[in-house]
Amino acid sequence: MLGQPLKIAAALVFSFAPLMTLAADTSSTQTLEQAEAQKSGYLKTLEQLVSIDTGTGQEEGINKVQEILVDRLKSLGAEVSVTPASPSVGGNIVGTIKGNGKARFLLMVHYDTVFGPGTAAKRPFRADEARAYGPGVADAKGGVAMILHSLQLLKAQDFKQFGTITVLFNPDEETGSAGSKTVIADLARKHDYVFSYEPPDKEAVTVATNGINAVHLSVKGRASHAGSAPEEGRNAVIEMGHQLVRLKDLGNPAKGTTVNWTIVNGGDKRNIIPASAVAEGDMRYSDLSEYDRVLSEGNRLIQEKLVPDTEVSFRIDKGRPPLVKNSGSEQLAERAKSLYSSIGRTLEPVAMRFGTDAGYAYVPGESKPAILETMGVVGAGLHSPEEYIDLSSIAPRLYLTVSMIKELSEKELTVAN
């Protein structure tokens, strides 16, 4: 997960201590107290997860955590299946728990990280009075633990008024979710509500995220000797520079669209006029129509050339789609704010610049599923040695998931298309 939030208007040592079964009408205060009692178990879960290297594609660690998560979901009463997440290693873990009601929930997050082999040994899990640290502690093993312990708390309360709770743990989010995006999209369409457990960096839930595309620019010229016959060449690097200047303003600040050129390569040797040059860039957007606009505008701009007889091409490779601002997410956020206020805390709805798997769950033009992102534990320093979670947020965020499931099971959202 990449980027920062923008304000918008408007275990497994799974050593859970046995909890007394409670009535389904448990008050907010009691639910928060029970969530506090889950904190030590949550941290044990988190420590074991963080202690296993699961960088995307690291087969040994991915498989080990996969086995642990399958066992844990089964112990919570879920029917579990695992399907390959090809081309990545590991599997998409899907657990399903049936209730007695109608509301259908999908809780999802990834269990891979960006960290290389050996990182867990070099920077093991540790905690002080305020924070816990370690590779992937927030992004997103803290979210994995949040899902597991929320289900544990619902089970302890003997709450079964939901229709279905489905859990999806995928192993390839950090490289684009190529092997899980179809599973996410298919599952989302079968549910009323989707909660995704990326970490917020403050007490917030996310109602919109950016999509991520890759932009590509290539120039074909003609090689020649740079000393004896430069005039016979067609310098692709010069033309590339010209085109990058022309294409530097493809973004649209009013719509939150950014296009940033980040990689440029051209030429082979100092004494050869370069015959080719390529550039890549990062496109972020929240308005679905921006893909067509940027593609059209880019292809229009490259028609004006500086170096004669060069060939220029521009394309966009679609990546993770956005979670577009929508009524369903905003109504879910209002429910979340109300539930948080009942325990004396404030919660902020935000839009975020990064892209997440929530984009694959979003169905343009449809009222369902309603989606909330960043339901995970509060944390920061993602993808860095300083990554941490805020220990004081564990119980409130557990309370949030449990209370949202209970509330929505009893009081369904009514969202117009």
Secondary structure per residue as TSV (DSSP state, phi and psi in degrees):
chain	resnum	aa	ss	phi	psi
A	1	M	-	360.0	134.7
A	2	L	-	-128.0	148.6
A	3	G	-	109.8	-179.0
A	4	Q	-	-127.2	155.2
A	5	P	E	-78.7	148.3
A	6	L	E	-118.9	136.1
A	7	K	E	-70.9	137.6
A	8	I	-	-118.6	155.1
A	9	A	-	-73.0	177.7
A	10	A	-	132.3	360.0
A	11	A	-	360.0	360.0
A	12	L	-	360.0	94.9
A	13	V	-	-80.0	69.5
A	14	F	-	-68.0	67.7
A	15	S	-	-93.0	69.4
A	16	F	-	-78.1	129.7
A	17	A	-	-69.4	135.5
A	18	P	-	-56.5	135.7
A	19	L	-	-110.8	146.6
A	20	M	-	-68.3	134.0
A	21	T	-	-67.0	132.2
A	22	L	-	-119.4	161.3
A	23	A	-	-67.2	152.8
A	24	A	T	-71.2	-13.7
A	25	D	T	-97.4	29.7
A	26	T	-	-54.8	136.1
A	27	S	-	-72.4	166.6
A	28	S	H	-58.5	-43.9
A	29	T	H	-62.4	-43.8
A	30	Q	H	-65.6	-40.1
A	31	T	H	-62.6	-41.1
A	32	L	H	-64.5	-39.8
A	33	E	H	-62.9	-40.4
A	34	Q	H	-66.9	-36.8
A	35	A	H	-63.9	-38.8
A	36	E	H	-61.2	-37.6
A	37	A	H	-68.2	-21.8
A	38	Q	T	-80.2	-12.1
A	39	K	H	-58.9	-45.3
A	40	S	H	-64.9	-40.1
A	41	G	H	-65.7	-39.8
A	42	Y	H	-57.4	-45.0
A	43	L	H	-67.9	-33.2
A	44	K	H	-66.4	-43.1
A	45	T	H	-57.5	-48.9
A	46	L	H	-63.8	-41.3
A	47	E	H	-60.4	-44.3
A	48	Q	H	-68.6	-38.1
A	49	L	H	-62.3	-47.0
A	50	V	H	-66.6	-26.6
A	51	S	T	-77.0	-1.8
A	52	I	S	-115.1	123.7
A	53	D	-	-68.1	123.1
A	54	T	-	-133.0	40.0
A	55	G	B	-55.9	142.8
A	56	T	T	-50.6	126.1
A	57	G	T	91.9	-5.8
A	58	Q	-	-84.8	96.3
A	59	E	H	-62.1	-43.9
A	60	E	H	-61.0	-50.9
A	61	G	H	-69.3	-41.1
A	62	I	H	-57.9	-46.0
A	63	N	H	-66.1	-36.2
A	64	K	H	-65.4	-46.3
A	65	V	H	-68.0	-36.9
A	66	Q	H	-56.3	-46.4
A	67	E	H	-61.8	-42.1
A	68	I	H	-62.6	-44.4
A	69	L	H	-68.3	-37.7
A	70	V	H	-61.3	-46.8
A	71	D	H	-61.8	-41.3
A	72	R	H	-65.5	-44.0
A	73	L	H	-62.7	-39.9
A	74	K	H	-62.6	-38.4
A	75	S	H	-67.6	-21.4
A	76	L	T	-88.0	1.1
A	77	G	T	95.6	13.4
A	78	A	-	-87.9	146.6
A	79	E	E	-84.8	128.4
A	80	V	E	-122.0	138.1
A	81	S	E	-132.8	152.9
A	82	V	E	-131.1	127.7
A	83	T	E	-122.1	148.0
A	84	P	E	-60.3	144.4
A	85	A	-	-105.2	41.0
A	86	S	T	-56.1	137.2
A	87	P	T	-87.5	0.7
A	88	S	S	-83.1	167.7
A	89	V	S	-86.1	165.4
A	90	G	S	85.2	179.8
A	91	G	E	-129.6	160.7
A	92	N	E	-84.2	116.4
A	93	I	E	-95.4	121.0
A	94	V	E	-120.8	120.1
A	95	G	E	-116.8	135.9
A	96	T	E	-125.4	128.2
A	97	I	E	-118.6	126.1
A	98	K	E	-95.6	136.9
A	99	G	-	-115.1	-162.3
A	100	N	S	-106.2	-1.5
A	101	G	S	-104.9	-150.2
A	102	K	S	-118.5	-34.3
A	103	A	-	-64.3	134.7
A	104	R	E	-113.7	123.9
A	105	F	E	-118.3	137.9
A	106	L	E	-116.0	119.3
A	107	L	E	-108.2	123.4
A	108	M	E	-141.4	149.2
A	109	V	E	-170.0	162.1
A	110	H	E	-94.3	156.4
A	111	Y	-	-116.6	8.4
A	112	D	-	-90.9	163.3
A	113	T	B	-131.0	-179.5
A	114	V	S	-96.6	0.0
A	115	F	-	-91.3	144.2
A	116	G	-	-76.7	170.3
A	117	P	T	-57.5	139.8
A	118	G	T	89.6	-7.7
A	119	T	H	-64.7	-39.3
A	120	A	H	-62.2	-34.8
A	121	A	H	-73.7	-36.2
A	122	K	H	-74.0	-36.1
A	123	R	S	-129.3	71.6
A	124	P	-	-66.6	160.3
A	125	F	-	-54.0	134.2
A	126	R	E	-149.3	156.9
A	127	A	E	-141.7	143.9
A	128	D	-	-115.7	-160.0
A	129	E	S	-69.3	-24.7
A	130	A	S	-114.1	-28.8
A	131	R	E	-138.5	158.8
A	132	A	E	-121.1	144.0
A	133	Y	E	-126.5	159.5
A	134	G	S	148.3	161.5
A	135	P	T	-65.9	116.9
A	136	G	T	81.1	11.7
A	137	V	T	-60.5	-34.9
A	138	A	T	-100.2	-43.4
A	139	D	T	-113.3	90.4
A	140	A	T	-136.4	32.5
A	141	K	H	-68.5	-26.8
A	142	G	H	-62.7	-33.9
A	143	G	H	-71.8	-38.0
A	144	V	H	-58.9	-49.0
A	145	A	H	-63.5	-34.4
A	146	M	H	-62.8	-43.2
A	147	I	H	-63.1	-49.1
A	148	L	H	-60.3	-43.8
A	149	H	H	-78.5	-25.3
A	150	S	H	-64.8	-43.1
A	151	L	H	-64.6	-38.3
A	152	Q	H	-61.2	-40.5
A	153	L	H	-69.3	-41.0
A	154	L	H	-61.4	-39.7
A	155	K	H	-64.8	-41.4
A	156	A	H	-63.8	-32.4
A	157	Q	T	-81.8	-6.2
A	158	D	T	57.1	39.0
A	159	F	-	-89.6	121.7
A	160	K	-	-133.0	17.9
A	161	Q	-	-79.9	-1.6
A	162	F	S	-76.9	164.0
A	163	G	S	-84.9	-56.9
A	164	T	E	-145.3	137.6
A	165	I	E	-116.1	119.1
A	166	T	E	-110.5	135.7
A	167	V	E	-113.1	133.6
A	168	L	E	-123.9	120.9
A	169	F	E	-112.4	120.4
A	170	N	E	-116.0	151.7
A	171	P	S	-105.1	17.0
A	172	D	-	-143.0	20.1
A	173	E	G	-62.5	-37.3
A	174	E	G	-68.7	-12.4
A	175	T	G	-115.8	17.7
A	176	G	T	109.4	-3.8
A	177	S	-	63.1	35.4
A	178	A	T	-59.5	-35.0
A	179	G	T	-94.3	4.9
A	180	S	T	-132.0	-10.9
A	181	K	H	-63.0	-36.2
A	182	T	H	-68.8	-39.3
A	183	V	H	-62.3	-43.7
A	184	I	H	-60.1	-49.3
A	185	A	H	-61.9	-43.9
A	186	D	H	-65.0	-44.9
A	187	L	H	-65.6	-41.0
A	188	A	H	-58.8	-39.1
A	189	R	T	-68.8	-11.2
A	190	K	T	-100.4	5.2
A	191	H	-	-127.2	159.1
A	192	D	S	-86.6	-33.9
A	193	Y	E	-135.9	139.3
A	194	V	E	-123.9	124.0
A	195	F	E	-112.4	124.7
A	196	S	E	-112.8	141.3
A	197	Y	-	-111.9	38.1
A	198	E	-	-65.1	156.8
A	199	P	-	-86.6	133.7
A	200	P	-	-80.5	160.7
A	201	D	S	-97.8	7.2
A	202	K	S	-159.6	-180.0
A	203	E	S	-70.9	92.9
A	204	A	E	-151.4	159.4
A	205	V	E	-126.0	150.6
A	206	T	E	-106.8	128.7
A	207	V	E	-106.6	-7.7
A	208	A	E	-156.1	142.1
A	209	T	E	-131.7	164.5
A	210	N	-	-83.0	153.0
A	211	G	E	-88.3	160.8
A	212	I	E	-128.7	122.4
A	213	N	E	-122.5	161.7
A	214	A	E	-109.9	128.7
A	215	V	E	-102.8	143.2
A	216	H	E	-132.1	137.3
A	217	L	E	-131.5	130.5
A	218	S	E	-133.6	145.9
A	219	V	E	-129.4	131.2
A	220	K	E	-111.7	121.4
A	221	G	-	-117.0	-140.8
A	222	R	B	-145.9	132.6
A	223	A	-	-81.3	150.1
A	224	S	E	-162.1	170.2
A	225	H	E	-69.7	126.3
A	226	A	T	-70.1	-20.6
A	227	G	T	-98.2	-46.5
A	228	S	T	-93.4	-23.3
A	229	A	-	-148.6	52.9
A	230	P	G	-63.8	-29.4
A	231	E	G	-67.3	-18.6
A	232	E	G	-82.1	-12.7
A	233	G	S	-88.9	167.9
A	234	R	B	-130.1	103.9
A	235	N	-	-74.0	106.2
A	236	A	H	-69.2	-29.1
A	237	V	H	-69.6	-40.7
A	238	I	H	-62.3	-45.0
A	239	E	H	-64.8	-37.4
A	240	M	H	-60.0	-45.6
A	241	G	H	-59.3	-42.1
A	242	H	H	-60.5	-45.2
A	243	Q	H	-69.3	-37.0
A	244	L	H	-63.3	-36.8
A	245	V	H	-64.5	-41.3
A	246	R	H	-68.4	-32.5
A	247	L	H	-96.3	5.7
A	248	K	T	-70.0	-18.3
A	249	D	T	-112.5	34.6
A	250	L	-	-70.8	-18.0
A	251	G	-	-68.3	172.3
A	252	N	B	-140.4	95.0
A	253	P	G	-56.3	-33.4
A	254	A	G	-64.7	-29.9
A	255	K	G	-103.4	2.2
A	256	G	T	77.2	17.8
A	257	T	B	-88.6	130.3
A	258	T	E	-124.3	140.8
A	259	V	E	-131.4	112.5
A	260	N	E	-123.3	122.2
A	261	W	E	-79.8	125.9
A	262	T	E	-124.8	-20.0
A	263	I	E	-134.1	129.5
A	264	V	E	-134.8	132.6
A	265	N	E	-137.0	138.9
A	266	G	E	-168.0	145.3
A	267	G	-	82.5	155.6
A	268	D	S	-119.8	-42.9
A	269	K	-	-136.6	154.0
A	270	R	T	-62.9	-30.4
A	271	N	T	-99.6	19.2
A	272	I	E	-124.8	126.4
A	273	I	E	-61.2	124.3
A	274	P	-	-69.3	133.1
A	275	A	S	-91.3	-11.8
A	276	S	E	-150.9	154.8
A	277	A	E	-152.8	144.1
A	278	V	E	-135.0	151.3
A	279	A	E	-141.0	148.7
A	280	E	E	-128.1	153.9
A	281	G	E	-148.8	171.4
A	282	D	E	-111.7	126.3
A	283	M	E	-114.6	127.9
A	284	R	E	-119.5	138.5
A	285	Y	E	-157.2	155.0
A	286	S	S	-122.6	-15.7
A	287	D	S	-98.1	119.1
A	288	L	T	-60.0	-27.9
A	289	S	T	-71.8	-13.5
A	290	E	H	-68.5	-25.9
A	291	Y	H	-58.2	-51.4
A	292	D	H	-64.5	-39.5
A	293	R	H	-64.5	-48.0
A	294	V	H	-64.2	-40.7
A	295	L	H	-63.0	-45.5
A	296	S	H	-65.5	-45.7
A	297	E	H	-65.0	-40.9
A	298	G	H	-61.6	-44.9
A	299	N	H	-68.8	-28.0
A	300	R	H	-70.1	-43.8
A	301	L	H	-67.7	-32.6
A	302	I	T	-74.8	-5.5
A	303	Q	T	-69.9	-25.5
A	304	E	S	-89.2	115.6
A	305	K	-	-112.2	152.7
A	306	L	S	-96.0	-39.8
A	307	V	S	-100.7	116.8
A	308	P	T	-61.2	153.8
A	309	D	T	64.4	24.3
A	310	T	-	-102.4	155.9
A	311	E	E	-114.5	129.0
A	312	V	E	-122.9	135.4
A	313	S	E	-133.0	147.8
A	314	F	E	-134.1	136.5
A	315	R	E	-149.3	164.1
A	316	I	E	-124.5	127.5
A	317	D	E	-99.2	118.9
A	318	K	E	-67.4	137.1
A	319	G	-	-119.5	-133.4
A	320	R	S	-71.7	127.0
A	321	P	-	-76.1	163.3
A	322	P	-	-80.7	155.1
A	323	L	B	-88.6	101.6
A	324	V	-	-73.7	143.8
A	325	K	-	-52.8	127.9
A	326	N	-	-152.1	159.5
A	327	S	H	-64.8	-38.3
A	328	G	H	-61.1	-47.7
A	329	S	H	-63.6	-39.4
A	330	E	H	-67.3	-38.0
A	331	Q	H	-68.4	-37.5
A	332	L	H	-61.5	-41.1
A	333	A	H	-62.4	-37.5
A	334	E	H	-66.1	-38.6
A	335	R	H	-62.6	-43.9
A	336	A	H	-62.5	-42.3
A	337	K	H	-60.4	-43.6
A	338	S	H	-63.9	-43.6
A	339	L	H	-65.1	-37.7
A	340	Y	H	-67.5	-38.3
A	341	S	H	-64.2	-25.9
A	342	S	T	-71.0	-13.2
A	343	I	T	-111.9	19.0
A	344	G	T	75.9	25.7
A	345	R	-	-125.0	155.9
A	346	T	-	-107.2	149.0
A	347	L	-	-135.5	133.6
A	348	E	E	-110.6	128.2
A	349	P	E	-77.0	134.7
A	350	V	E	-134.4	161.1
A	351	A	E	-109.6	148.1
A	352	M	E	-127.8	145.9
A	353	R	S	-76.3	-23.9
A	354	F	S	-77.8	166.7
A	355	G	-	-106.7	145.0
A	356	T	-	-138.3	175.2
A	357	D	T	-65.5	-13.9
A	358	A	H	-59.8	-28.3
A	359	G	H	-62.6	-34.5
A	360	Y	H	-71.3	-25.5
A	361	A	H	-80.4	-22.5
A	362	Y	-	-73.9	135.7
A	363	V	-	-114.4	105.7
A	364	P	T	-56.1	132.0
A	365	G	T	82.0	-1.0
A	366	E	-	-110.6	149.7
A	367	S	-	-82.6	-20.0
A	368	K	-	-127.7	146.0
A	369	P	S	-81.0	154.8
A	370	A	E	-85.3	137.4
A	371	I	E	-126.6	137.3
A	372	L	E	-126.1	132.7
A	373	E	B	-105.9	166.9
A	374	T	-	55.9	51.0
A	375	M	-	-88.4	2.6
A	376	G	S	-79.0	-172.3
A	377	V	-	-71.5	149.1
A	378	V	-	-71.4	132.2
A	379	G	E	-162.8	174.8
A	380	A	E	-157.1	-178.8
A	381	G	-	70.1	27.2
A	382	L	T	-58.5	142.8
A	383	H	T	66.8	18.4
A	384	S	S	-131.8	166.1
A	385	P	T	-63.3	-16.9
A	386	E	T	-93.7	7.6
A	387	E	-	-56.3	135.9
A	388	Y	E	-151.5	165.9
A	389	I	E	-119.6	155.2
A	390	D	E	-90.5	112.4
A	391	L	G	-61.6	-30.0
A	392	S	G	-70.2	-13.1
A	393	S	G	-90.6	-9.5
A	394	I	H	-61.1	-55.8
A	395	A	H	-64.0	-46.6
A	396	P	H	-59.9	-36.2
A	397	R	H	-74.1	-33.7
A	398	L	H	-62.7	-45.8
A	399	Y	H	-55.7	-41.4
A	400	L	H	-62.0	-49.9
A	401	T	H	-61.3	-48.7
A	402	V	H	-60.5	-44.4
A	403	S	H	-69.2	-36.5
A	404	M	H	-64.6	-43.2
A	405	I	H	-63.4	-43.6
A	406	K	H	-66.7	-45.4
A	407	E	H	-61.7	-47.0
A	408	L	H	-73.9	-24.1
A	409	S	H	-68.9	-28.1
A	410	E	H	-100.7	-28.5
A	411	K	S	-134.1	88.8
A	412	E	-	-68.2	144.5
A	413	L	-	-69.0	146.6
A	414	T	-	-116.6	106.4
A	415	V	-	-118.9	125.7
A	416	A	-	-78.8	152.0
A	417	N	-	-64.6	360.0
